[in-house]
Structures are given as C-alpha cells and as structure tokens.
Amino acid sequence: MIDLEIEYHVSPATVDDARFHQAAQWVLERFQLKSLTVSISIVDDPTIHRLNREHLDHDWPTDVISFVFDSDNGHIDGEIIASLDTAARLAQQAACSTEDELLLYIIHGLLHIAGLDDITPTTRLQMRQTEQACLTALGIPTASTHLERWDSVSY
C-alpha cells in the first residue's frame, strides 16, 4: 500500500504527480515493503535552505531532504522536501527537464526513507545504481547524465 500526500508550496510547472507514485511503487516493490506513507513537499530554495539549516545544521539550500518518522516491520512513514528552484537550475546543467530532475530528487528521498544511504563511497555507489535502476524502470532516457554529474555539482 502506498499513501503519498503531495503539496506544492511553489507553482508546480509541468510536474506529473503520477511519476512520484510510480517511483514510490518501484521502491515499495524493490525493498519488499508492506506500506509506504510519505508526505512530499515541493518548495523553493529559501524554504529548503531554512529547513536544511534548522534540521541538519547545513547553511545552504539543497536539492532534497528526507525524514523517516516510523519504520516498523515493513511499514515506513516519512517525509520528503524537494526544491523546485534547484531542480530547475540543475536541470539546465544536466541537459534534462526540470520534471526529470525533480523526479530524481523524489527517488533519492524515497531511497533514503527505504534505508539506503550515501555517506561512504560504497553506499554512494549503491545509491546511484539504485537511482539509475528506478529511473530506467520509469523510462527516463537521461538517467546516467543525471547521476554522473550529481556527485560533482556544486550547489
């Protein structure tokens, strides 16, 4: 079971919520979860900067922040906050659409909620490979472009 609550605190442009649901379904199946309940907020850079500073002590805007509220016996409840401003800006560098870039952020957040991390080189590689697999499954043709530059881009 998947329960996504998606809120836009900025104009959503051409974002297709169905893609977020498809990504969540992929993660649910990939990690053999029983349920996934996630609140997704799409915000601007000043908002994500403030949240990044308040919750993670990082004084800069970022692409995505995720939180796990509860994880018990295959049931996960969490939150993802993603910046549409950052997606629009970095999509130009990646030569992809803002919508695809934002989807990458949502996938990244879902993977964190499902238990993946990207702190060490090994876990970062696993995260990138799993992002790639999800993007490919969703039919995103520029997936490798997204991921190759993500580790080297400066925010």
ABEGO torsion letter per residue (X at the ends): XBBBBBBBABBAEABBAAAAAAAAAAAAAAAGBABBBBBBBBBBAAAAAAAAAAAAGBBBBBABBBBBABBBGGBBBBBBBBBAAAAAAAAAAAGBBAAAAAAAAAAAAAAAAAGBBAABAAAAAAAAAAAAAAAAAAGBAAAAAAAAAAAABBX
